[in-house]
Amino acid sequence: MLNIKNLKKQGLLGSLYVSQFIPFWFLYQTLPVFMRQKGLSLEAIGLLQLLALPIALSFLWSPFIDRYGFTRWGHYKFWIICFQLLIACVTAICGWLSVEQNLTTILICITLISLFCASLDVATDALAIGLLKPSERGLGNAVQSVGGSIGAAIGGGGMLILFNYWGWTASLQALALIMVLALIPVFWHKENLPNKGQVVDEQFGRLSTLSTSTINEVVNVAIQPRFFVYYFQNFINFCRHPGMRSWLLILLLYSASTHMAATMYRPLLVDIGLSLSDIGSLLGVVSAVASSLGGIVAGFLIASWGRKRSLVVFSILWAVTTSTYLLPTFGFTSLPILYLVAISAFFTIGIMNTTTFTIMMDKSKLETPGTDYTIQSSVGIFSSIGTASISGVIAKEVGYQGVFAISLALAAISVLIIVKLFNSTENSTM
């Protein structure tokens, strides 16, 4: 049963992940649909995913976020506030630019938003890992899934609906304001990092407060040859953990299958003839609710089933529902069918996300949570960006049906690897 302390903890996590996912889903869902309506080709829409490349590369600077911060405010709390305010500012600036006349500048702004989102993601996940006990991670990641779904509803479907009524400028100004208001619970949080400095000091130095002397320290350390050896060895050692390479392969295939199908499902809805408002309701409100329910279901089942059984069962269910993307390509384009596809797909995505996020936390050390979690997250994101970027090219060559068939094949391969991996002795304790 949740007490007041746990309710505050889950409430903080919810607010963190809502605000984290709002700009991500704006980039991932709203922008492709909006640009498709403006006449961009499928190839161009696919390549828009490359603007999210900093999110996949965030592991490169995650050790510095683990290492440095303004600890008087709270180590990760400081970074969360900074990056979220930067996202809000750039979003507001982007809103005043004309899509037709300032497309290049807008793309630069979106790239900056992506960079700040990537860094915000590192700090948010690190704070969550330190905040949750292992027994709380199933429910905590259910909250993350629900928060992500709400963020998706606001930054994705909600923004599409706003675009339909308010237009580009007013919608982005509203998005910037929401990002600022979402920081209120963060300001009230008192972060606690007991004894973390001593552990990190053995390899990378104590956690430090940012100042002129600290910045000089970063520069002096970074130019020493031994720093580069340690820096890259940190990543290599992580990948050498038992079962880690197989686990990273699972994350890669899961993300590739999910995002390839989801990316092309959006322009498919435009080509079918749905309005921005209809697509916003379908992919925003309905899908967000389905994903939230999936996350909640997974959060409770993980506690009773355990990580291993949950992942095996949920992955099979996810592969089955991935096949529903093929229905519209066979002419089943009525609204009930389109809603069935979205609800089933996003429900199982919510289940899978909660499960994989929980295991990712388990595989992250408290000494370097930002780095360990981000390495795993970056593998999935890099895979999703790569497959989403080429999905338009594939769709042009083999059609929507071909894209969804490839996505289904990747899902089936992923399930086979999951079953094999978690039947092996090296993962019997999970």
C-alpha positions as CSV (number, residue, x, y, z in Angstrom):
1,M,0.0,0.0,0.0
2,L,1.3,3.4,-0.9
3,N,2.0,5.8,2.0
4,I,2.2,9.6,1.8
5,K,6.0,9.4,1.1
6,N,5.5,7.0,-1.7
7,L,2.7,9.0,-3.2
8,K,4.9,12.1,-3.3
9,K,7.7,10.0,-4.8
10,Q,5.4,8.6,-7.6
11,G,3.9,12.1,-8.1
12,L,7.3,13.6,-8.7
13,L,8.2,10.8,-11.1
14,G,4.9,11.3,-12.9
15,S,5.6,15.1,-13.4
16,L,9.2,14.4,-14.5
17,Y,8.2,12.0,-17.2
18,V,5.2,14.0,-18.4
19,S,7.5,17.0,-19.0
20,Q,10.2,14.8,-20.4
21,F,8.0,13.1,-23.0
22,I,6.1,16.3,-24.2
23,P,8.9,17.7,-26.4
24,F,10.0,14.2,-27.5
25,W,6.5,13.3,-28.8
26,F,6.2,16.7,-30.4
27,L,9.3,15.9,-32.4
28,Y,8.4,12.3,-33.1
29,Q,4.6,12.4,-33.7
30,T,3.3,16.0,-34.3
31,L,6.1,17.3,-36.6
32,P,5.9,14.4,-39.2
33,V,2.1,14.7,-39.5
34,F,2.2,18.5,-39.7
35,M,5.0,18.4,-42.3
36,R,3.1,15.7,-44.3
37,Q,0.1,18.0,-44.5
38,K,2.4,20.7,-45.7
39,G,3.4,18.5,-48.6
40,L,6.7,16.9,-47.5
41,S,7.5,13.5,-49.1
42,L,7.6,10.3,-47.2
43,E,11.4,10.2,-47.6
44,A,11.7,13.7,-46.1
45,I,9.4,12.7,-43.2
46,G,11.5,9.7,-42.5
47,L,14.7,11.8,-42.5
48,L,13.1,14.2,-40.0
49,Q,13.9,11.4,-37.4
50,L,17.6,12.2,-37.8
51,L,16.9,15.5,-35.9
52,A,16.5,13.3,-32.8
53,L,20.0,11.9,-33.2
54,P,21.3,13.7,-30.1
55,I,18.9,11.6,-28.0
56,A,20.6,8.4,-29.3
57,L,24.1,9.9,-28.6
58,S,23.4,11.2,-25.1
59,F,25.4,8.4,-23.5
60,L,28.5,10.3,-24.8
61,W,28.1,13.1,-22.3
62,S,26.1,11.2,-19.6
63,P,29.3,10.7,-17.5
64,F,29.6,14.4,-17.1
65,I,26.0,14.8,-15.9
66,D,26.7,12.0,-13.4
67,R,29.9,13.7,-12.4
68,Y,29.1,17.5,-12.2
69,G,26.2,19.5,-11.0
70,F,25.2,22.4,-8.7
71,T,24.7,20.2,-5.7
72,R,23.3,23.0,-3.5
73,W,20.1,22.7,-5.6
74,G,20.4,18.9,-5.9
75,H,22.7,17.2,-8.4
76,Y,20.3,15.9,-11.0
77,K,17.6,18.4,-10.0
78,F,19.9,21.2,-11.1
79,W,20.3,19.6,-14.6
80,I,16.6,18.9,-14.9
81,I,15.7,22.6,-14.2
82,C,18.3,23.9,-16.6
83,F,17.5,21.7,-19.6
84,Q,13.8,22.0,-19.2
85,L,14.0,25.8,-19.2
86,L,16.2,25.7,-22.2
87,I,13.7,23.5,-24.1
88,A,10.9,26.0,-23.2
89,C,12.9,29.0,-24.4
90,V,13.8,27.4,-27.8
91,T,10.3,26.1,-28.3
92,A,8.9,29.7,-27.7
93,I,11.5,31.1,-30.2
94,C,10.6,28.4,-32.7
95,G,6.9,29.3,-32.4
96,W,7.6,32.8,-33.8
97,L,9.2,31.5,-36.9
98,S,7.3,30.9,-40.2
99,V,7.4,27.3,-41.4
100,E,7.3,28.4,-45.0
101,Q,10.0,31.1,-44.7
102,N,12.2,29.9,-41.9
103,L,12.3,26.1,-42.3
104,T,16.1,25.8,-41.9
105,T,16.1,27.9,-38.8
106,I,13.2,25.9,-37.4
107,L,15.1,22.7,-38.0
108,I,18.1,24.1,-36.2
109,C,15.9,25.0,-33.2
110,I,14.4,21.5,-33.3
111,T,17.9,20.0,-33.2
112,L,18.7,22.1,-30.1
113,I,15.4,21.0,-28.5
114,S,16.5,17.4,-29.3
115,L,19.9,18.0,-27.7
116,F,18.4,19.4,-24.5
117,C,15.8,16.6,-24.4
118,A,18.5,14.1,-24.6
119,S,20.4,15.6,-21.6
120,L,17.1,16.0,-19.7
121,D,16.5,12.3,-20.2
122,V,19.8,11.4,-18.7
123,A,19.2,13.5,-15.5
124,T,15.6,12.4,-15.1
125,D,16.4,8.7,-15.4
126,A,19.3,9.0,-13.0
127,L,17.1,10.8,-10.4
128,A,14.5,8.1,-10.8
129,I,17.0,5.2,-10.3
130,G,18.2,6.8,-7.0
131,L,14.7,7.5,-5.9
132,L,13.2,4.0,-6.4
133,K,14.1,0.9,-4.4
134,P,14.3,-2.3,-6.5
135,S,10.9,-3.5,-5.2
136,E,9.4,-0.2,-6.3
137,R,10.7,-0.1,-9.8
138,G,7.8,-2.1,-11.4
139,L,5.3,0.4,-10.1
140,G,7.7,3.3,-10.7
141,N,8.1,2.4,-14.3
142,A,4.3,2.1,-14.6
143,V,4.2,5.7,-13.5
144,Q,6.8,6.5,-16.1
145,S,4.7,4.8,-18.7
146,V,1.6,6.7,-17.7
147,G,3.6,9.9,-17.5
148,G,5.0,9.2,-20.9
149,S,1.5,8.6,-22.3
150,I,0.2,11.9,-20.9
151,G,3.3,13.6,-22.3
152,A,2.5,11.9,-25.7
153,A,-1.1,13.0,-25.5
154,I,0.0,16.6,-24.9
155,G,3.0,16.8,-27.1
156,G,1.6,14.5,-29.8
157,G,-2.2,14.3,-30.2
158,G,-2.8,17.4,-28.1
159,M,-0.5,19.6,-30.3
160,L,-2.1,18.3,-33.5
161,I,-5.5,19.3,-32.2
162,L,-4.1,22.7,-31.2
163,F,-2.5,23.2,-34.6
164,N,-5.9,22.5,-36.1
165,Y,-7.5,25.4,-34.2
166,W,-4.7,27.7,-33.0
167,G,-2.0,27.4,-35.6
168,W,1.8,27.0,-35.3
169,T,2.7,30.1,-33.2
170,A,0.0,29.9,-30.5
171,S,0.4,26.1,-30.1
172,L,4.2,26.3,-29.6
173,Q,3.8,29.1,-27.1
174,A,1.4,27.0,-25.2
175,L,3.8,24.1,-25.3
176,A,6.6,26.3,-23.9
177,L,4.4,27.4,-21.0
178,I,3.4,23.8,-20.1
179,M,7.1,22.9,-19.9
180,V,7.7,25.7,-17.4
181,L,4.7,24.9,-15.3
182,A,5.8,21.2,-15.2
183,L,8.8,22.2,-13.2
184,I,6.8,23.2,-10.1
185,P,7.0,19.8,-8.4
186,V,10.7,19.6,-9.2
187,F,11.4,22.8,-7.3
188,W,9.8,21.3,-4.2
189,H,11.8,18.1,-4.3
190,K,14.8,17.7,-2.0
191,E,17.3,15.4,-3.6
192,N,19.4,13.1,-1.5
193,L,22.6,11.5,-2.8
194,P,24.1,9.7,0.3
195,N,27.7,8.6,0.0
196,K,27.7,8.7,-3.8
197,G,30.6,11.0,-3.9
198,Q,33.0,8.5,-2.2
199,V,32.1,5.7,-4.7
200,V,32.5,7.8,-7.8
201,D,35.7,9.4,-6.4
202,E,37.6,6.1,-6.8
203,Q,37.3,6.2,-10.6
204,F,36.1,9.6,-11.8
205,G,36.4,12.0,-8.9
206,R,33.8,13.3,-6.5
207,L,30.5,14.8,-7.5
208,S,31.3,18.5,-7.9
209,T,29.5,21.8,-7.9
210,L,29.8,23.7,-11.1
211,S,32.0,26.7,-10.9
212,T,34.9,28.4,-12.7
213,S,37.4,26.1,-11.0
214,T,35.3,23.0,-11.7
215,I,35.1,23.9,-15.4
216,N,38.9,24.3,-15.4
217,E,39.1,20.9,-13.8
218,V,36.9,19.3,-16.5
219,V,39.2,20.8,-19.2
220,N,42.4,19.7,-17.4
221,V,41.1,16.1,-16.8
222,A,39.7,15.8,-20.3
223,I,43.0,16.5,-22.1
224,Q,44.9,13.8,-20.2
225,P,45.4,10.5,-22.1
226,R,44.4,8.4,-19.1
227,F,41.0,10.1,-19.1
228,F,40.2,8.8,-22.6
229,V,41.2,5.3,-21.5
230,Y,38.9,5.4,-18.5
231,Y,36.2,7.1,-20.4
232,F,35.8,4.4,-23.1
233,Q,36.6,1.6,-20.8
234,N,33.6,2.6,-18.8
235,F,31.3,1.8,-21.7
236,I,33.2,-1.4,-22.7
237,N,33.0,-2.8,-19.2
238,F,29.3,-2.1,-19.1
239,C,28.8,-4.1,-22.3
240,R,30.8,-7.0,-20.9
241,H,28.3,-7.6,-18.1
242,P,26.8,-11.2,-18.3
243,G,24.0,-11.2,-20.9
244,M,24.4,-7.5,-21.6
245,R,25.1,-7.8,-25.4
246,S,22.0,-10.1,-25.9
247,W,20.0,-7.6,-23.8
248,L,21.1,-4.7,-25.9
249,L,20.2,-6.7,-29.1
250,I,16.7,-7.1,-27.7
251,L,16.4,-3.4,-27.1
252,L,17.6,-2.7,-30.6
253,L,15.2,-5.1,-32.3
254,Y,12.2,-4.0,-30.1
255,S,12.8,-0.3,-30.9
256,A,13.4,-1.0,-34.6
257,S,10.1,-2.9,-35.0
258,T,8.0,-0.5,-32.9
259,H,9.2,2.7,-34.4
260,M,9.4,1.6,-38.0
261,A,5.7,0.6,-37.9
262,A,4.6,3.6,-35.8
263,T,6.4,6.2,-38.0
264,M,4.7,5.1,-41.2
265,Y,1.3,4.6,-39.6
266,R,1.1,8.4,-39.1
267,P,1.4,9.4,-42.8
268,L,-0.8,6.4,-43.7
269,L,-3.6,8.0,-41.7
270,V,-3.0,11.3,-43.6
271,D,-3.1,9.4,-47.0
272,I,-6.3,7.6,-45.9
273,G,-7.9,11.1,-45.5
274,L,-8.1,11.7,-41.8
275,S,-7.9,15.3,-40.5
276,L,-5.4,16.6,-38.1
277,S,-8.0,16.6,-35.4
278,D,-9.0,13.0,-36.1
279,I,-5.4,11.9,-36.1
280,G,-4.7,13.8,-32.9
281,S,-7.6,12.1,-31.2
282,L,-6.6,8.7,-32.4
283,L,-2.8,8.9,-31.8
284,G,-3.0,11.3,-28.9
285,V,-5.9,10.7,-26.5
286,V,-6.9,7.1,-27.4
287,S,-3.4,5.8,-27.8
288,A,-2.2,7.6,-24.7
289,V,-5.0,6.0,-22.6
290,A,-4.2,2.6,-24.1
291,S,-0.5,2.9,-23.4
292,S,-1.2,4.1,-19.8
293,L,-3.4,1.2,-19.1
294,G,-0.7,-1.2,-20.5
295,G,1.9,0.4,-18.3
296,I,-0.3,0.1,-15.2
297,V,-1.1,-3.5,-15.9
298,A,2.6,-4.3,-16.4
299,G,3.5,-2.5,-13.2
300,F,1.4,-4.7,-11.1
301,L,2.1,-7.9,-13.0
302,I,5.9,-7.5,-12.8
303,A,5.7,-7.4,-9.0
304,S,4.0,-10.8,-8.9
305,W,5.4,-12.5,-12.1
306,G,8.9,-11.2,-11.9
307,R,11.0,-9.6,-14.7
308,K,11.7,-12.8,-16.7
309,R,8.2,-14.2,-17.0
310,S,6.7,-10.8,-17.7
311,L,9.1,-10.0,-20.5
312,V,8.5,-13.3,-22.2
313,V,4.7,-13.1,-22.0
314,F,4.5,-9.5,-22.9
315,S,6.8,-9.7,-25.9
316,I,4.7,-12.5,-27.4
317,L,1.6,-10.3,-27.0
318,W,3.4,-7.3,-28.5
319,A,4.4,-9.3,-31.6
320,V,0.8,-10.5,-32.1
321,T,-0.6,-6.9,-31.9
322,T,2.1,-5.6,-34.3
323,S,0.4,-7.7,-37.0
324,T,-2.7,-5.4,-36.7
325,Y,-0.8,-2.6,-38.5
326,L,-1.3,-4.7,-41.7
327,L,-5.1,-4.4,-41.5
328,P,-5.4,-0.9,-43.1
329,T,-3.1,-2.0,-46.0
330,F,-5.6,-4.7,-46.9
331,G,-8.4,-2.1,-47.3
332,F,-9.8,-2.2,-43.7
333,T,-9.7,1.6,-43.2
334,S,-12.9,2.2,-41.2
335,L,-12.5,4.2,-38.0
336,P,-13.3,1.2,-35.7
337,I,-10.4,-0.8,-37.4
338,L,-8.0,2.2,-37.2
339,Y,-8.9,2.6,-33.5
340,L,-8.4,-1.2,-32.9
341,V,-4.9,-0.9,-34.5
342,A,-3.9,2.0,-32.3
343,I,-5.4,0.7,-29.1
344,S,-3.9,-2.8,-29.4
345,A,-0.5,-1.6,-30.5
346,F,-0.1,1.1,-27.9
347,F,-1.5,-1.0,-25.1
348,T,1.3,-3.6,-25.7
349,I,3.9,-0.9,-26.2
350,G,3.0,0.4,-22.7
351,I,3.4,-3.1,-21.3
352,M,6.7,-3.6,-23.0
353,N,8.1,-0.2,-22.1
354,T,7.3,-0.6,-18.4
355,T,9.0,-4.0,-18.4
356,T,12.1,-3.0,-20.4
357,F,12.5,0.2,-18.3
358,T,12.4,-1.8,-15.1
359,I,15.1,-4.2,-16.3
360,M,17.2,-1.3,-17.5
361,M,17.0,0.2,-14.0
362,D,18.1,-3.1,-12.5
363,K,21.1,-3.2,-14.8
364,S,22.2,0.3,-13.8
365,K,24.6,1.0,-10.9
366,L,23.7,3.6,-8.3
367,E,27.2,5.0,-8.7
368,T,26.6,5.9,-12.4
369,P,22.9,5.7,-13.0
370,G,22.8,8.3,-15.7
371,T,25.5,6.6,-17.8
372,D,24.4,3.0,-17.3
373,Y,20.7,3.7,-18.0
374,T,21.5,6.0,-20.9
375,I,23.7,3.4,-22.7
376,Q,20.7,1.0,-22.8
377,S,18.3,3.8,-23.7
378,S,20.6,5.1,-26.4
379,V,20.8,1.7,-28.1
380,G,17.0,1.6,-28.4
381,I,16.7,5.2,-29.5
382,F,19.5,4.9,-32.0
383,S,17.8,1.9,-33.5
384,S,14.4,3.7,-33.6
385,I,15.9,6.7,-35.3
386,G,17.8,4.6,-37.9
387,T,14.8,2.5,-38.8
388,A,12.3,5.4,-38.7
389,S,14.6,7.4,-40.9
390,I,14.7,4.8,-43.6
391,S,11.1,3.7,-43.2
392,G,9.9,6.3,-45.7
393,V,12.4,5.0,-48.3
394,I,11.2,1.4,-47.7
395,A,7.6,2.5,-47.9
396,K,8.2,4.1,-51.3
397,E,9.8,0.9,-52.6
398,V,7.5,-1.8,-51.1
399,G,4.6,0.2,-49.8
400,Y,3.1,0.5,-46.4
401,Q,2.3,-3.2,-46.4
402,G,6.0,-4.0,-46.9
403,V,7.1,-1.8,-44.0
404,F,4.6,-3.3,-41.6
405,A,5.6,-6.8,-42.7
406,I,9.3,-6.1,-42.0
407,S,8.3,-4.6,-38.6
408,L,6.4,-7.8,-37.8
409,A,9.4,-10.0,-38.8
410,L,11.7,-8.0,-36.5
411,A,9.2,-8.4,-33.6
412,A,9.1,-12.2,-34.2
413,I,12.9,-12.4,-34.1
414,S,13.0,-10.3,-31.0
415,V,10.6,-12.7,-29.2
416,L,12.7,-15.7,-30.2
417,I,15.8,-14.0,-28.7
418,I,14.0,-13.1,-25.5
419,V,12.8,-16.7,-25.0
420,K,16.2,-18.1,-25.7
421,L,18.0,-15.5,-23.5
422,F,15.8,-15.8,-20.5
423,N,15.9,-19.6,-20.6
424,S,19.7,-19.5,-20.3
425,T,21.5,-20.0,-17.0
426,E,23.1,-16.6,-17.0
427,N,19.7,-14.9,-16.6
428,S,18.0,-17.5,-14.4
429,T,18.2,-15.1,-11.4
430,M,16.2,-12.4,-13.1
